[in-house]
Amino acid sequence: MKITAIFLGLILAGSACAQGESIQTQRAHVRFTVKDAQVQPAVYSLEIYEDGSGNFTASYMASTSDAAGQHVDEAIHIHGPLLEQLFRTARAHHFFAFECEDSRRRVAYSGMKTMAYTGPDGAGSCTFNYSRDQWLNQISDELIGVSCTLEFGVRLKQEHQYDRLALDGELASLEDAVRDRRALEPQNIAPVLQAIAADDAVMKRARARAQTLLSEAVPAR
């Protein structure tokens, strides 16, 4: 009986130790999710770790009743100062564990956004259409800018495969969005830009646009 109790105690102690170790080694990350059934994609998320690595996931609804929807899951990398600001704001704002929606102000609906932080130092989340905290609105706008670039990448990849004639117009729109800072971190779609720029079957003007965007996204060293 005594031996059994001692053995059980060792098991529980080992379990608690392992749990504590997993908490301590957990990598800090922020997950930004936007849901809006009226636009495409209807749901998307950016999961960003403190070293800048992360993932973009998105769910696109089917365009017709007999078509299947599309799910996207791609690796991304975020650079400073956006990366530094994101984690600094999370820690300065109680890991986003507060009521952040500004219910007093009437603003246009732009999707429900959830900002969530998880790390060894704490965890929290908040959901809002428009936040009472301007830092949160600014970071949200910048993360939407990152997702805008990634959505361009999804469309460019499809058009390169199925509709090359649409590439020039799409790339022109991307140039405008990058210039106006509506599309951020364009290095995340460098592979699709490289593929277009190198494809002799694509019209010359579209290839030139892709090359220009590529040179701006990935500066020469």
N, C-alpha and C positions, 0 to 999 in steps of 0.2 A: 504493500500500500504506500509506504514511505517512498520506495524507489519509483513507483508510478508517479507520485506527486512531483518528485524531483525532475523526472524525465519530462513531464508536462510543462513544468516551469521553464526548463531549458528551451523547449519548443516555442513557447510564448515569447520568451526573451529574444530568441533568434528572430522571430517574426517581427517583433517591435523594432529590433535593430535594423532589419532589412527595410522596413517601412520608413524609418528615419533616414536611412541612407538614400532611399529613392527620392524622398522629399528634398534632401540636401543637393542631390545631383540633378534635380529636375531643371531643364533649361528654360530660362525665362522667355516667354513669347507673348505676342499680342495677336489676337484674332479679330479681324474687322469683317463684319458680315452686313450685306445690304439685301433687303427683300422688297421687291416691288413687282407684283403680278402683271402690271400694265406695260412693262418694258422687257426687252431681251438683253441679257439673261435675267430671268425672274429672280434668281438667287445667285449671289456670288460671295466668295470669301477670300480674304488675304490672310494667310497665317505667316507671321514674320518673327523670326528668332533674333536674339540680340546680336548675333554675328552677321546679320543681314540675309541669311538664307531663309527660304520659305516656300510656300506653295500658293498657287492661285487655283481655286476650284469654282466652277460655274455650272449652272443647270439652265439649258436653253429649252424652252417649250417647243413642241412640234408645231410646224407652220400649218399643217393640214391634219385632218382627223386620222388619216391612214399613215402618217409619217411618225417616225420615232423621234423623241427628243434627243438632245445631245448633252453629254456630260464632259466637261473639260477639267483636267487635273495636270497642272504644269508647274515645274520648279521655277522659282524666281529668286532674284537677289536685289535687295534694297540697299542703297548707299546713304552716307551722311550728306547733308545735315538732317534729312527727313528721318533717318534711322535713329539718330541721337535724340532728336526732338520727341519722337514717338515714345521711347522708353523713359525719357526724362519726365514727360508729361504724365505718363502712367503712374510713376512713383510719386509725383507731386500731387496727384489727384486721387489718392487713396486706392490705387489700382483700379480706377474707374468704378469703385463701389459707392456710387451716390446717385441721387435722382437728378439726371442731367437734362431731361426734356424741359423745354421752355413752353409751358402750356398757356402762358399769358399772351404770347405773341402769335398773331395769325400769319403764317408763312405758307407758301406753296408746298404741297406734298412732294417729297423727292425720294420716297422710300424709307423704310424703317432700318436704321443703322444700329448695330450692336458693336460696342467696343469692349473687348474682354482681355484681361491680363491674367496670366498664370505664371508663377515662378516660385523659387524657394523662399522668397521674401514676402509673399502674399498672393492674393487672387481677388478678382472682382470683375464686375461688368455693369454696363448700363446701356439702355436702348433709347433711341431718340429719332425724331424726324428733324428737329432743329433744337440744338442744345442752348441752354442758358450760359454755357461756358464757351467763350469765343476761341480758346485754345483748342477745344474739342472740335468745334466747327472747322477751324483751319486745318487741323490734321485730317479730319474726315474728308475735306475737299481734296487734299493732296493724295490721300489713299484712293479716292475715286479717280483722280488723275492717273494713278498707276494702273488701276483696273481698266481705264479707258484705253491705255496703250495696249494692254493684254487682249482686250476685246478686238482692237484693230488687228492684232496678230492672229486671232482666231479666224477673222474674216479673210485676211490676206492669204492664210494657208489654204482655206477652202477655195478661194478664187484662183489661186495659183494652180490648183489641181483641176478645177472644173470650169472656170470662167476667166481666162487670162485677159479678155478684153475689158473686164471690170477693174483690173489692177491699177491702171493709171489714175482713174477717178478716186479710188480708195486711197492710194498713196498721196494724192494731192490733198485729200481731206486730212490725212495723218500729218502732212507737213504743216497745214494750218493749225491743227490741234497742238502740235509740239511747239510751234512758234508762239501760240497764245497761252501756253502752259496749261492747257486742258488735258494734255497727254504727257505724263511724266515717266521718267526712268525707261527711255526707249531701248536701252541696251538689253532689256529682257526679251525683245523680239528680234534680236540680231540674227538668229539662225534663219528665220523666214525671210528677212531682208537680204541676207547673203544668197539664199537659194534663188530669189527673184532676180537679183542683180547679175547672177552668173548664168541665167537661163536664156540662151539665144532664141528660144521660141517666144519670149515675151517682147513686146514692142520696145523699141529703143528708149523712148521717153520714160516709160515706166521703170525700165532698168536703171536709167540715170537718176530718177527720183529715189529709188531704193538705195542706190549707192551713196547719194547725198545724205539720206537719213542714217545710213549705216556709219558713215564717216563722222557724223555728229554724235551718234549714240556711242560709238567706240572710237575715241580719239586715238590718232597714231601716237606710238611711244618712241 
